[in-house]
């Protein structure tokens, strides 16, 4: 057996001090990392009744956990100090204190009951669906969200289906039931200020309630690892006043208006038909023979779907809400608008002067380079050579100019 020397003792103490310092730094770093000002995905800033239920539950659970944590750390600290190793022989072992064992069994059970009652009550309230006033379908795929408004009397009445992506538009103060699923792997829908996360599983339909107290834009992101570009799969909910929401719905179903002949946008329409319409739908678009152009993403993309671009410029994000269509200055005008003005600002859409052309041009130039995606047919045997995401199209700069001009009129 190795003898304990003063040098060994000093090394031991030094090692403990180093570990204590590193632990303190780690705790401080974690605390600082959790601090943010005006964070768009702040779970501590609920903006609707569902999120408020979760917030209220958090207050109860964290209070109980905090008290328990303080007691546990206090007892451990006393034990570590009182019974620290002083080089003495192993103390006499004892066991079998029934009173203490019973007390230490009953107390945790009572704590669990105290947490379980409000937790179960909150879960039951969040799962309520009989008061739904609007139904919206969302479908996850690698790596974006499709948002589909079916024909219904809810949502103020929808007579024609509306299909968009990335951003869900709702009426503030309306109880919305989101019905979600997935086309490929498990994704997770999460708008922190409006409700908790809900997994979207292939072959199943899961529901989650949304309701915003007031108009605004509420950010979220996929919270279930879903592949290479999981971090770039985001979404937003835009809540509006009733009149603004009605105007948005009416605009979404307006008849297609072709670009004026001889313009750059008209050239872009032809380029879109030739290069993009295999996957992306623009409702009402016709070819040179006057036939409707119907996208066939099921034949070209593994998920079988691609974002509908009918009214692209009425949104202010693209590519799974990863990048803004609006420039920084114009984005601030929408995101930082007063509650009463958010709807009107959003309805203005994206103009040429406000377009974030740098990001959009980079995307059209080489989408896989900007957003990592599995698009190499040679390495996609399991998908029969179909890409996951938008592939490289080798567009010329002239074609990109044409497409941008055409897309600017999609609003």
N, C-alpha and C positions, 0 to 999 in steps of 0.2 A: 504493500500500500504506500502511495506517495505521501510524504510528510507535508503538512501545511506550513508554509513559511511566510514571513512578512511580505516577501515579494509577491507570492501567490495571492495573498489577501489584497494587496494594493491593486494588482491586475484585476481581481474580481470586482473591487469597488469601482475602479475606472470603467470597466465594462458596463456595470449597472448604470453608472452616471451617463455614459454614452447612449445606452438604450433609452433611458428616461428622457434625455434631450431629444433624441430622434422621435420618440413617441409624442412629446410635446409639440414638436415642429409639425408632425403629421396631423395632429388634432387641429392645430392652428390653421394649417393649409386647407384642411377639409372645411373648417368654419368659414374661411375667407372665400373659398370656391363657391360656397352656397349663398354668398351675398351678391345681390344685383339690384340695380335701380331701374324701375320701369321695365322689368323683364316681360316680354310678350307672352311667355308661358309660365306665369307665376301661379302656382297652385294655392298660394296664400292670398290671392286676390280674386275671389270668386265673383263672377259677373252674371250669375243666374241661379235660380232656386236649386237645381240639381247639384251644382258645384258648392253651393252654400251648405247643403246637407252634408256633403263630404267634409267641408271645412269645419262645421260644428262637431262632427264626429271626431275629427283630428284633434280638436281642442280637448275633448274628454279623454281620448286614448293617450295623447301625449302628456297630459297632466298626470294621469295614473302612472304611465311609464316613467315620467320624470321623478315622481316620488319614490317609486320602487328603485330606480337607478341610483338615487342619492343614498337610500338606505343600504343597498348592496355595496356601493363603493365605500361607504363609511365603515361597514362591517369588515370588508376585505382589508381596508387600510389599517384598521385596528389589529386585525389578525396578523397581517404581514409584519407589522411593527412589533407586536407583543411576542409573537412566536418566531421571529427571525432567527436564523442559524447563528449561534454564538460559539459553535464548536463543541457544544455539549452532546452527550449521548442521545440517541433517539428516545423521546419521552415515552412513558408508559401509555399504551394504546387502550382505549376504552370505547365501549359502544353500548347500545341498548338503553336509550333514554326515551321511553314511550311518550311521555308528555311532550317533549320537544319535537319528536317526530310527528306526532298528531297535529301540533300547532303549525309546523312547517308544511304540512299537507293541506290543512284547511285554509290557511291564508292565501296560498297561490290559487286554490280552487275558487275562493271568493273573488279574487282579483280577476280571474278569467271570466267569471259570471258577470262581474261589473263591466267588463269590456264587451262581452258577447251580446248582452241585451241591447245596447244602443247600436252595435254593429249590425245585428240581424234586422233591427227595425229600420235602419238606414237603407240596407240592401233591398228590403221589401218595398220601401218607398221609391227607390230609384228604378225598380223593375216594373213599376205601375205603367200600364199602357192604355187603360180604358178612357183616358182623358185626352187622347191624341187629337191635335187640330191640323196636323200636316204630316205627310209621309214622304220621306226622301230615301232613295236607295243609293248606297255607296258600294263600290266594288274596288278592291285593291288588286293591283298587279305590279310586277316589277317594272318601274318603281314610281307609280303615280296612282292617284285616286280618280275613278270615274264617278260623277255625281249625276243621278238620274231622277227626274221628277215625273212620276207616272200620272196619267190622267186621273183626276180625283176632284171631289168637292172641297177637300181640305186645301190648305195653303192659299185660301181666298179663291179657289177654283182654278183648275188647270185643265184646259180643253185639248191641248196637244202636248205630247211628251217633250220634255226639255232635257237635253243631255249636255253636260259641261264637264269640266275637270279641274282639279286643284282647289277651287274655291266653291264653297256651298253658300248660297244666298238664302237668307230666311227673313221672316218678319219678326221684329223685336216683340217680345211679350207673347209669342206663339209657342205652344207646346209641340215640338217637332219630334217625331219618332224616326230615327235613322235605322234602316234595315240594311245590314252589311254582310258581305261575303267576299270571297277571293277567287281569282281565276288561276292562281298557281300555287303559292306557298302561303303560310299563315302570316297575315299582317295584323296591325293593331291600330285602331282609330282612337285618337286622343286629342281632345281640345281641353286643356287643363282648366281654363277659366269657366268652362261650361259643364263639364262632367269628367268622370274618370275614364280610364282606357277600356276598350272593349276589343277583344281579339276577333278578327275576321278570318274564318276558317273555310277552306275550299269545301264545297258540298253542303255547307250549312248556312243558315241565315241567323245572325245574331242582331239584337236590337239594343239601342242606347238612346236615352232621352236627351234632347238639347232644348234649352230655352235661354234667351238672352234678355236681361232686364232692360237694356237700352241699346240703341244702335251703336255699332262699333265693328271693328275687325278683330277677330280672335284667332290667334295662331295655334297650330298644333303640329304633330309629327307622328310618323309611324314609330311605335315603341316595341315592336317585335322584330328581332333581327331577321331580315328577309333576303339577304344576299349582298352582292357587291356594292350596290349603291343605296343601301338601307338609310344611311345618314342623309341622303338627298331626297328622301320621300317625305314630303311635308304637305300640309293642307291648311286651309283657313276657312273660317266661317264669317260671312259678312252679314250682320244684322241691320235691317233697315226699318224705317217708318212704313206704315201700310201703303201710303201713296207711292213712295219710292219703290217698294217691292212690287206693286202692281205695274209700275212703269218698266221695271226690269223684266218681268214676265212677258209683257207685251212686246218688248224689243227682241226677246229671245226667239219668238215665233214669227217675226216679220218675214215677209217673202224675200228671197234672195235677189239682190240687185247686182247685176254684172258691172264690171268696170267700164268706163267709157272707152270706146274703140280708139286705138291709136295711142293710148297712154301706156306708161310703164307698168301700171297695175294690170292692164289688159294682157301685156306680155307675161306678167307674173301669173295670171290665171292659166295661161297655156302651160307655163312651166310647172305650175302646181298639178295640173291634170297629168302631165307626163311624169313628174318625179315624186309627187307626194300622195296622190289620190289612191294609190294602191292600199294605203294604210289609214290615211286621215280623211274623215268625212267632212264635207261642207254641204249642208243641206241646201238643195235647190240648184247646185252647180250642174251645168250641162256641158256636153262636149260640142265639137264643131257640127255634129249632126243633130243637135238639139236633144240628145238622149241624156237622161239624168246620170250623173257619175256616182256610182255606188262603190264605196271603199270595200276592200276585201282583206281586212287585217287578219282574219282567221286563216288566210292562206300565206301570210307573209310574216307574222309575228307569233312567237310561241304562245303568248297569253291569249291570242286571238282578238286583241283589241288595241286601239290606239286612240289618243285624245281626239275628241270631236272639235274641229277648229272653226265651226260655223260662225261663232261670235267671239273669236279669240281676243280681240282688243277691248271687249267689255270686261275682261278679267285684267288683273294687274300683275299676274305671275305666269310662268310657263315652266315646262320640263319638270313636272311633279312639284310645282310651287317652289322650286329650288332657287329660281332667279326672278327678279322683278322685271316686268315689261316697262315699268315706269322708271324714269330717271330719279336720282336721289331727291332732287328738289320737288318734283311732282309727287313722288311717293309720300313725302312728308305732308303735302297738302291733303292727302287722303287719310293716312294713318294718324295724323295729329289733329284732324278736324274735330270740331265740337260734335257732341253726340247728335245734335239736330241736323248737322251738315254732312255727316258721313255718307248718307245715301246719295245725296245730290253730287257730292264729289266723286263717288265711285261710279255713278251713272255716266259721268262725262267720258269714261273710257280712256283709251290711250291714243293721244294725238301724235302727229309727226314730231312736234316740238317737245313732247314729253317722253318719246320712246327711248328706252334704254337700248339703243341700237348696237352698242359694243357687245353686250351680252348675247343679244339675239343673233347677231352676225356670227359670233364665235360658235354658237350652237348649230347654225345652218352650215357653217364651214366644216365642222367636224364634231358631231354630237358625242361620239364615244370618248373623244379626247377631253371633252369638257365635263362629262358625267360618266364615270366608269360603268360600263355595261358589258354583258356577254354578247358580243356581236360578231365574233369571228366564226364563220360557218365551219371552218376546218376543225374547230375545237368544241363543236356543239353537237356531237353525235346523238346525245340523249334527246335533243330537241329536233332531230331530223334536219339539222342545218338552219332552222329558223332562229333569228336573233331574239335575245331578251333585251328589248329596248330599241332605240332608234339607231340604225346602222350608219356608217359613213357613206354619203351619197356622191362624193366627188363633184359637188356643185361648183361652177365657175363663179367668179365675183359678179359677173353680169347677171347670172341666174339668181344669185343671192339678192342683188339690187331689185330684181323683178319681183321676187317672192316677198320681200319686205314691203314693197309698194302695194302688192296685192293684199297682204295680211293686214295692213293698216286700214283697209276698207272693210274688214270683217268685224263690224260692230253695229 
